Amino acid sequence: MASIARKNLFEDIPRFLVAQAGIMFAVSLVTIQLGILKGFSRSTAIVIDYARADLWVASKEMVAFELTSPLPADYINKSMAVTGVDRAEILLVRAGRWRGPDGKLSPARVFGFNPDGELFAGWTLSDGTLKAIKQPYTAIVASGVQKSLGLDENRTGSIGGLPVTIVGTAEDVQSNASSPFLFSSLETANAYGDAEINSSINCIRQASGDLDCANSFKSRPLGQKNGELAPPKPLSLSDPISYVLIRAKPGQDLGQLKQRLLTALPETQILTQAEIAAVTRNYWEVRTGVGFILGLGATVGFIVGMVVVGQILYASVTDHLREFGTLKAMGASNGVIYRIIIEQSLWMAILGYIPSMGICLTLGQWTQMTRGIMILIEPSTAAAVLLLTVVMCMGSAIFAVQKVTRLDPAIVFKA
């Protein structure tokens, strides 16, 4: 019976190619939508995933990694005084407006951390070193965002009127849901945050006086004296911070350490790395509705595939009604007919799935390298799409086979 299924499938090559093109489109649509959903979900907390902290001290009002209230900087000292804490480091998250070499503004997210620290920067650099950001007003940029920042060969720009020199590129660390990421030292990130606030105030004042607000970004930067730019001031205990990253001592029970930290640090919540990542991903997937939209796209792709394959198989069955009538006249059971058509659908599923997956994997690599957009196609995703493709094709086959099961064998003898 297998030869009959293959004969029906490959009898008309142009029709076969058109049919496979429809299946490839449906499979690619489902795969890309699922890949975007998984990639989006992973990317929203990818900075957290690369960290090496056991616990994160966050504001009680924190709802997502980039949406939180500030903490007092002296929480770093209070954290180190808690029994069971081996190491504590500060993390700053600042929003800024990047002005590229072309003079155009772009939103940016600046992360400040200790370049000599051990708990935050676990990502890989394609060029440059972490030590390079010890120099004032330097930063590492996430890969794939250079075009959106308008970076040229000089790799320079400004935030709040302060210069930014890009000294490295971090691989696979950009969130699909956020502005381009920049990573700098604590002092530099804090200076950018203060300068951004001052620039905004200047814009409001100048706008009220009908002055050119854009020129305020080109005016004397904060801390500039006598034509020379002063280095950023060290972080003080009065400065607001975003998080305190904690590494527990070996053998320390994290549950007990959480309770001691909560007692020592009022108005905070203490989360493990997995917990803060889950909170962030849940925010983007559920509260923003992005997960629903992307899931809806995958569902539409599945329905489109069912319709396409169903039409193809139905047309194939209609074209071979006399052959199937002959088989029934010879005593073939409905089960035999089912096996022929189902096998034909399985061939269509496999031959449509393989090139589609190749196209999607290639597309995912291209978008990651050129745009910093993650389309994550894991082995589990590929396996799930294969199962969906088989179900889609077999479901369509069962729909198409109904025409044959109701077929009168006498059709063979009709003119």
Beta strands, then each sheet from edge to edge (+ up, - down):
strand 1: 55-59
strand 2: 71-72
strand 3: 85-99
strand 4: 105-113
strand 5: 125-127
strand 6: 138-142
strand 7: 156-159
strand 8: 162-170
strand 9: 181-185
strand 10: 224-225
strand 11: 228-229
strand 12: 240-241
strand 13: 243-248
strand 14: 268-272
sheet 1: 5+ 8- 6- 9+ 4+ 3- 13+ 1- 14+
sheet 2: 2+ 12-
sheet 3: 5+ 8- 6- 9+ 4+ 3- 7+
sheet 4: 10+ 11-
end
